Amino acid sequence: MTRLTGRALRVTVFIGENDTWHHKPLYSEIVHRVHRAGLAGASVFRGIEGFGASSLIHTSRLLSLSEDLPVAIVIVDTEELVRAFLPQLDELVSEGLVILDDCEVIRYVGRGSDA
């Protein structure tokens, strides 16, 4: 089991829900690569409204023409492991935003863990 406490690095990747990688959702490809790389975890969050570099507003409101809602993938692990994973994000994310934040992990416990 991965143990993670103390200083860490958080990556947040902002992309569109309809972005793909080889005909699969891009967010899914990112999560599966994070998992294969052995990082502590990744979560995908679907936004209800937003815009990015294109300045086109995407929204989930009824009667909206846009269905390509914003998606954020959040990845947290040690700085060393996150930085080693960044070249894969560079390969995958052709449009979007990738940010890094220093953070502190207070508690990281999975289901069925003795903690």
ChimeraX commands (.cxc) that place a marker at each C-alpha (Angstrom):
marker #1 position 0.00,0.00,0.00 radius 0.5
marker #1 position 1.22,3.48,-0.85 radius 0.5
marker #1 position 1.88,5.71,2.13 radius 0.5
marker #1 position 1.85,9.44,1.50 radius 0.5
marker #1 position 2.06,12.12,4.16 radius 0.5
marker #1 position 3.78,15.47,4.37 radius 0.5
marker #1 position 4.97,17.54,1.44 radius 0.5
marker #1 position 3.61,16.56,-1.95 radius 0.5
marker #1 position 2.93,17.98,-5.39 radius 0.5
marker #1 position -0.54,18.30,-6.89 radius 0.5
marker #1 position -1.09,18.37,-10.64 radius 0.5
marker #1 position -4.39,19.62,-11.97 radius 0.5
marker #1 position -5.13,19.06,-15.65 radius 0.5
marker #1 position -7.99,21.04,-17.20 radius 0.5
marker #1 position -9.33,19.60,-20.46 radius 0.5
marker #1 position -12.64,19.18,-22.25 radius 0.5
marker #1 position -14.94,16.24,-21.64 radius 0.5
marker #1 position -14.90,15.37,-25.34 radius 0.5
marker #1 position -11.09,15.38,-25.68 radius 0.5
marker #1 position -9.85,11.98,-26.79 radius 0.5
marker #1 position -6.69,9.91,-27.07 radius 0.5
marker #1 position -6.87,7.15,-29.71 radius 0.5
marker #1 position -10.69,7.19,-29.64 radius 0.5
marker #1 position -10.88,6.93,-25.81 radius 0.5
marker #1 position -11.71,9.75,-23.38 radius 0.5
marker #1 position -8.48,11.63,-22.63 radius 0.5
marker #1 position -9.29,11.84,-18.92 radius 0.5
marker #1 position -9.52,8.04,-18.78 radius 0.5
marker #1 position -6.16,7.61,-20.53 radius 0.5
marker #1 position -4.55,10.01,-18.06 radius 0.5
marker #1 position -6.00,8.18,-15.01 radius 0.5
marker #1 position -4.91,4.78,-16.34 radius 0.5
marker #1 position -1.38,6.04,-17.05 radius 0.5
marker #1 position -1.18,7.56,-13.56 radius 0.5
marker #1 position -2.23,4.20,-12.13 radius 0.5
marker #1 position 0.32,2.27,-14.23 radius 0.5
marker #1 position 3.04,4.72,-13.17 radius 0.5
marker #1 position 2.32,3.85,-9.53 radius 0.5
marker #1 position 1.35,7.32,-8.37 radius 0.5
marker #1 position -0.73,7.68,-5.20 radius 0.5
marker #1 position -3.97,8.62,-6.93 radius 0.5
marker #1 position -5.94,10.58,-9.48 radius 0.5
marker #1 position -9.53,11.81,-9.58 radius 0.5
marker #1 position -11.61,13.25,-12.40 radius 0.5
marker #1 position -14.09,16.05,-11.75 radius 0.5
marker #1 position -16.68,17.17,-14.29 radius 0.5
marker #1 position -17.43,20.87,-14.31 radius 0.5
marker #1 position -20.82,22.42,-14.89 radius 0.5
marker #1 position -19.53,25.54,-16.64 radius 0.5
marker #1 position -16.27,27.11,-17.70 radius 0.5
marker #1 position -14.06,28.51,-20.44 radius 0.5
marker #1 position -10.39,28.40,-21.30 radius 0.5
marker #1 position -7.93,29.70,-23.86 radius 0.5
marker #1 position -10.52,29.52,-26.65 radius 0.5
marker #1 position -12.84,31.85,-24.65 radius 0.5
marker #1 position -15.80,29.62,-25.61 radius 0.5
marker #1 position -18.10,29.10,-22.63 radius 0.5
marker #1 position -19.08,25.48,-22.02 radius 0.5
marker #1 position -22.09,24.90,-19.79 radius 0.5
marker #1 position -24.46,22.16,-18.67 radius 0.5
marker #1 position -27.47,24.50,-18.61 radius 0.5
marker #1 position -30.54,23.37,-20.50 radius 0.5
marker #1 position -30.80,24.61,-24.08 radius 0.5
marker #1 position -27.05,25.13,-24.25 radius 0.5
marker #1 position -25.33,24.33,-27.51 radius 0.5
marker #1 position -22.18,23.18,-25.72 radius 0.5
marker #1 position -21.84,19.65,-24.44 radius 0.5
marker #1 position -18.05,19.64,-24.12 radius 0.5
marker #1 position -18.00,20.36,-20.40 radius 0.5
marker #1 position -14.80,21.16,-18.52 radius 0.5
marker #1 position -13.02,18.28,-16.80 radius 0.5
marker #1 position -10.31,18.52,-14.13 radius 0.5
marker #1 position -8.00,15.62,-13.33 radius 0.5
marker #1 position -6.24,15.98,-9.97 radius 0.5
marker #1 position -3.11,13.93,-9.27 radius 0.5
marker #1 position -1.18,13.98,-5.97 radius 0.5
marker #1 position 2.11,12.32,-5.05 radius 0.5
marker #1 position 5.70,13.12,-4.11 radius 0.5
marker #1 position 7.42,15.78,-6.16 radius 0.5
marker #1 position 9.83,13.20,-7.59 radius 0.5
marker #1 position 7.09,10.90,-8.89 radius 0.5
marker #1 position 4.91,13.72,-10.21 radius 0.5
marker #1 position 7.78,15.37,-12.08 radius 0.5
marker #1 position 8.74,12.01,-13.58 radius 0.5
marker #1 position 5.17,11.69,-14.89 radius 0.5
marker #1 position 5.01,15.17,-16.50 radius 0.5
marker #1 position 6.45,14.05,-19.89 radius 0.5
marker #1 position 3.45,11.75,-20.31 radius 0.5
marker #1 position 1.08,14.67,-19.69 radius 0.5
marker #1 position 3.05,16.70,-22.22 radius 0.5
marker #1 position 2.47,13.93,-24.75 radius 0.5
marker #1 position -1.25,13.58,-23.99 radius 0.5
marker #1 position -2.49,17.14,-23.46 radius 0.5
marker #1 position -2.42,19.08,-26.72 radius 0.5
marker #1 position -5.13,21.56,-25.63 radius 0.5
marker #1 position -5.83,22.50,-22.04 radius 0.5
marker #1 position -4.05,23.67,-18.92 radius 0.5
marker #1 position -1.71,21.79,-16.60 radius 0.5
marker #1 position -0.81,23.36,-13.25 radius 0.5
marker #1 position 1.40,22.29,-10.34 radius 0.5
marker #1 position 0.87,23.21,-6.69 radius 0.5
marker #1 position 2.87,22.38,-3.60 radius 0.5
marker #1 position 0.60,20.78,-1.03 radius 0.5
marker #1 position 0.71,18.94,2.26 radius 0.5
marker #1 position -0.93,15.55,2.67 radius 0.5
marker #1 position -2.52,15.24,6.09 radius 0.5
marker #1 position -4.19,11.86,5.66 radius 0.5
marker #1 position -4.08,9.28,2.86 radius 0.5
marker #1 position -5.89,6.06,3.72 radius 0.5
marker #1 position -7.66,3.61,1.45 radius 0.5
marker #1 position -10.66,1.43,2.15 radius 0.5
marker #1 position -9.96,-1.44,4.50 radius 0.5
marker #1 position -6.74,0.18,5.76 radius 0.5
marker #1 position -5.83,-0.02,9.39 radius 0.5
marker #1 position -5.40,3.61,10.39 radius 0.5
marker link #1:1,2 radius 0.2
marker link #1:2,3 radius 0.2
marker link #1:3,4 radius 0.2
marker link #1:4,5 radius 0.2
marker link #1:5,6 radius 0.2
marker link #1:6,7 radius 0.2
marker link #1:7,8 radius 0.2
marker link #1:8,9 radius 0.2
marker link #1:9,10 radius 0.2
marker link #1:10,11 radius 0.2
marker link #1:11,12 radius 0.2
marker link #1:12,13 radius 0.2
marker link #1:13,14 radius 0.2
marker link #1:14,15 radius 0.2
marker link #1:15,16 radius 0.2
marker link #1:16,17 radius 0.2
marker link #1:17,18 radius 0.2
marker link #1:18,19 radius 0.2
marker link #1:19,20 radius 0.2
marker link #1:20,21 radius 0.2
marker link #1:21,22 radius 0.2
marker link #1:22,23 radius 0.2
marker link #1:23,24 radius 0.2
marker link #1:24,25 radius 0.2
marker link #1:25,26 radius 0.2
marker link #1:26,27 radius 0.2
marker link #1:27,28 radius 0.2
marker link #1:28,29 radius 0.2
marker link #1:29,30 radius 0.2
marker link #1:30,31 radius 0.2
marker link #1:31,32 radius 0.2
marker link #1:32,33 radius 0.2
marker link #1:33,34 radius 0.2
marker link #1:34,35 radius 0.2
marker link #1:35,36 radius 0.2
marker link #1:36,37 radius 0.2
marker link #1:37,38 radius 0.2
marker link #1:38,39 radius 0.2
marker link #1:39,40 radius 0.2
marker link #1:40,41 radius 0.2
marker link #1:41,42 radius 0.2
marker link #1:42,43 radius 0.2
marker link #1:43,44 radius 0.2
marker link #1:44,45 radius 0.2
marker link #1:45,46 radius 0.2
marker link #1:46,47 radius 0.2
marker link #1:47,48 radius 0.2
marker link #1:48,49 radius 0.2
marker link #1:49,50 radius 0.2
marker link #1:50,51 radius 0.2
marker link #1:51,52 radius 0.2
marker link #1:52,53 radius 0.2
marker link #1:53,54 radius 0.2
marker link #1:54,55 radius 0.2
marker link #1:55,56 radius 0.2
marker link #1:56,57 radius 0.2
marker link #1:57,58 radius 0.2
marker link #1:58,59 radius 0.2
marker link #1:59,60 radius 0.2
marker link #1:60,61 radius 0.2
marker link #1:61,62 radius 0.2
marker link #1:62,63 radius 0.2
marker link #1:63,64 radius 0.2
marker link #1:64,65 radius 0.2
marker link #1:65,66 radius 0.2
marker link #1:66,67 radius 0.2
marker link #1:67,68 radius 0.2
marker link #1:68,69 radius 0.2
marker link #1:69,70 radius 0.2
marker link #1:70,71 radius 0.2
marker link #1:71,72 radius 0.2
marker link #1:72,73 radius 0.2
marker link #1:73,74 radius 0.2
marker link #1:74,75 radius 0.2
marker link #1:75,76 radius 0.2
marker link #1:76,77 radius 0.2
marker link #1:77,78 radius 0.2
marker link #1:78,79 radius 0.2
marker link #1:79,80 radius 0.2
marker link #1:80,81 radius 0.2
marker link #1:81,82 radius 0.2
marker link #1:82,83 radius 0.2
marker link #1:83,84 radius 0.2
marker link #1:84,85 radius 0.2
marker link #1:85,86 radius 0.2
marker link #1:86,87 radius 0.2
marker link #1:87,88 radius 0.2
marker link #1:88,89 radius 0.2
marker link #1:89,90 radius 0.2
marker link #1:90,91 radius 0.2
marker link #1:91,92 radius 0.2
marker link #1:92,93 radius 0.2
marker link #1:93,94 radius 0.2
marker link #1:94,95 radius 0.2
marker link #1:95,96 radius 0.2
marker link #1:96,97 radius 0.2
marker link #1:97,98 radius 0.2
marker link #1:98,99 radius 0.2
marker link #1:99,100 radius 0.2
marker link #1:100,101 radius 0.2
marker link #1:101,102 radius 0.2
marker link #1:102,103 radius 0.2
marker link #1:103,104 radius 0.2
marker link #1:104,105 radius 0.2
marker link #1:105,106 radius 0.2
marker link #1:106,107 radius 0.2
marker link #1:107,108 radius 0.2
marker link #1:108,109 radius 0.2
marker link #1:109,110 radius 0.2
marker link #1:110,111 radius 0.2
marker link #1:111,112 radius 0.2
marker link #1:112,113 radius 0.2
marker link #1:113,114 radius 0.2
marker link #1:114,115 radius 0.2
view
